[in-house]
Amino acid sequence: MTDYKITPQTGYVPVSPFGFHDWALQYLKCRRSFLAPAGYSPVPYFLLCHAIELELKARLLEAQGWPPKVDLMKKLYGHDLMKAYNALPNHQQILTASEIAVLAAANKIYSSKGFEYFQLEQAVGGFTGVPSLAALDAVAEKLLPT
């Protein structure tokens, strides 16, 4: 019996902007169904920020044409919501100045994984840099109309 070795070439599977949009809506749906405990919880903030991130990247992928370059998207924007928002085409930059301030405040924490891992500085500071959850909800709703 002869042994054969088959070495497949590396392939490229383009990810549709619609996939990013669908996942963004799933995170938003999870936020809507999440019942936060009394006091501060990072979970709804993370769900909203991640939904916003995925929606912004869906729009950026869609704007760049086919096939979308997801790896480039990761390198250019990482988890920086403001960088991604500011890269949107002008007609998609629909947030008001006060909504941008809410997004920027959330981004400062989200981009440093502050809604994923406990950060002592936040707790000691009484979570003062955290924007209003209702305001962040409104930003997500505006960017992800359902």
Secondary structure, DSSP 8 states (H G I E B T S, - for coil): ----------------HHHHHHHHHHHHHHHHH----SS--SHHHHHHHHHHHHHHHHHHHHHH-SS--HHHHHHHHTT-HHHHHHHS-GGG----HHHHHHHHHHHHHHTTTTTTS--HHHHHTTTTT---HHHHHHHHHHHS--
